[in-house]
Amino acid sequence: MYEASSEGDHPQYILCKAFKNDHVAAAVNDIEDEVFWKAIYCLLYAVFPALKALRYCNSNIPAIDKIYFLVKQADEALLDSQLLLDDQDLFGSMRGEAFILLQG
């Protein structure tokens, strides 16, 4: 897919040069980043019970007991994941310039 122009070129730099679109290069960098996938896993672990509860809320079947149970599970999952979600190594980069621009 890409060729190194010299032995000193870093593979990620070469990969970015291979793509004309910066968004594609950024996506490829995210896909290859292990920290990104660990952050995604931690985030999904924390919010998955809440997503299941929302699916029951959107259905046309009576499920208040399941919704109550899933909300309790969501509370526990968020409390269990609090230390991981506060980890600056995983989520500290989300405080960068791009994150602030999206917020404001």
Residue, then its C-alpha position, 0 to 999 in steps of 0.5 A: m500500500y505504501e513504500a518507505s522513501s528511506e529507512g528513517d521514515h516512520p510508518q505512521y508518517i508514511l501512512c499519512k502521506a499515502f492518503k490525500n484526505d486528512h480525515v482518512a489518515a486520522a481514522v487509520n491512525d485511530i484504528e491502529d492505536e491500542v489506547f483508542w480501542k481501550a478507551i472505546y472498550c471502557l466507554l462501552y462497558a460504562v454505558f452499555p446497560a443504559l443503552k439496553a434500558l433505552r431500547y426497552c423504553n422505546s419498545n411497545i411492551p411493558a417492561i418497567d421491571k426490566i428497565y428498573f433493573l437495567v438502570k440499577q445496572a447502569d448506575e453500578a457500571l458507571l460507578d465501577s468505571q469511574l476510575l477508568l473514565d477519569d484516567q487521563d492517559l485514556f481520555g485526557s486527549m479529549r480535552g484538546e483543541a478539537f474537543i473545545l471547538l466542538q463544545g463551543 
